[in-house]
Amino acid sequence: MNKILLIIQREYLSRVKKKSFILMTLLTPVIIAAFYGIMIYFSLQGATSTFHKVAVVNNNSALTEKLKSGKNISYTYFSTSLQDVKKNYLKEGFDYILYLPEFTLDAPKGIQLMGDKQASLALNSKVANDLEETLRTQQLKASGIAQQDLDRLSTSVDIDTMKIGQNGKEEDSSAGATTIIGSAAGILMFMFILLYGIQVMRGVIEEKTSRIIEVMISSVKPFQLMMGKIIGIALVGLTQFILWIILTTAISTVAVQFFTGKDKAAQTMQSASTLDNKDTEKAGQAITDSQQTKKAKIQDKLSESGPVAYVQKSLAHLDLTKIILVFIFFFLGGYLFYSALYAAIGSAVDSETETQQFVMPVMMPLFVGYALSLSVISNDPYGPIAFWLSMIPFTSPIAMMVRLPYGVPDWQLGLSMVLLIIGFVGTVWFASKIYRVGILMYGKKTSLKEMIKWFTYKN
């Protein structure tokens, strides 16, 4: 046991002291936050600032209903010819020309959106949707439906998702937040297991090719060496993950404070601009209230709206502490399960180029679990496929993390954990039999048949 601890210490310290480890640990949360921040910023900029003016040339005598302008697009109809509009549309401040030729309302064809710049896919889709809505409206009017009836047909629905707890009490829920958290947890699990499992394989190959392994084997048993390396790298990954959580939480807190401050300022400006005389009198009376009461009232008002409040409300029903703790368990379990196989592969080859034939069969269950988890489980997290994916040790680390935010019965979670532990023990036993022979094999290209022979060797 002391020898395993020494190997764990060596593997752990040799990696956490590297500059690359320190830099990646510190920079990864910042890079991720900056990446998503830039995406959100430019998407918001595009959604709010891009406004298109479209000149419409309607040569279709059957289409009498006009396109309705919207928030980011305006339609202006011209009675002149298409050629005349082409000559002057840029001078008059238009971005594009929408040409509507003769066509039947049931089968519109030949419609063109033209301009000096290529129209984006989003704009093309927006114009197509507006035109479809216009055609539908005219057809419904032609069938005798009144305008007020048509207006009633256009109804937007906003559904609040709720969960009924074990005591029968309703609890707030958010399908969007649940899906995002589950998908993110599954992707992180997939990346971590793959990343650190391959590190184990590369570490074994490096020690084998440099012949350091021959010196080490004289002092420790192959099984002790394999376990020490696997656990040492697992602790490196766990350390990095915990530091990422701390740094991400700190960055998120600063971001929330920043955007909350913006929301407060915007809310204050809006309230000030809409105050009438009565509100002014009430505000004057409110000045006599205590500062703490005022602050509480304002905070309650602000918490009812704004993007930050929406995110907080969406995440409020999720037990994030449980999700993080379960993530750590399945990360360690999944990593130990797969890294034992990677260690066996590393011991059987002399270079990384020879690993391809062995790595793919090991990676396939991980890829299958990842692909099915993000598709099948997201659609039916309580179905039989989702259940079995979260029970089989090859796929359970990813599948269970995707299912967890939706709510998994405790007995299923416990059973999945027990099966993963049993799977890890069995995998280590299997891999150690290959590792003890392969670690001292040089100059011979190993086949799968040869590895099976090693497994049957007795001590």
Secondary structure, 3 states (H helix, E strand, C coil): CHHHHHHHHHHHHHHHCCHHHHHHHHHHHHHHHHHHHHHHHHHHHHHHHCCEEEEEEECCCCCCCCCCCCCCEEEEEECCCHHHHHHHCCCCCCCEEEEECCCECCECCCCEEECCCCCCHHHHHHHHHHHHHHHHHHHHHHCCCCHHHHHHHCCCCCCCCEEECCCCCEEECCHHHHHHHHHHHHHHHHHHHHHHHHHHHHHHHHHHHCCHHHHHHCCCCHHHHHHHHHHHHHHHHHHHHHHHHHHHHHHHHHHHHHHHHHHHHHHHHHHHHCCCHHHHHHHHHHCCCCHHHHHHHHHHHHCCCCHHHHHHHHHHCCCHHHHHHHHHHHHHHHHHHHHHHHHHHHHHCCCHHHHHHHHHHHHHHHHHHHHHHHHHHHHCCCCHHHHHHCCCCCCHHHHHHHHHHHCCCHHHHHHHHHHHHHHHHHHHHHHHHHHHHHCCCCCCCCCHHHHHHHHHCCC
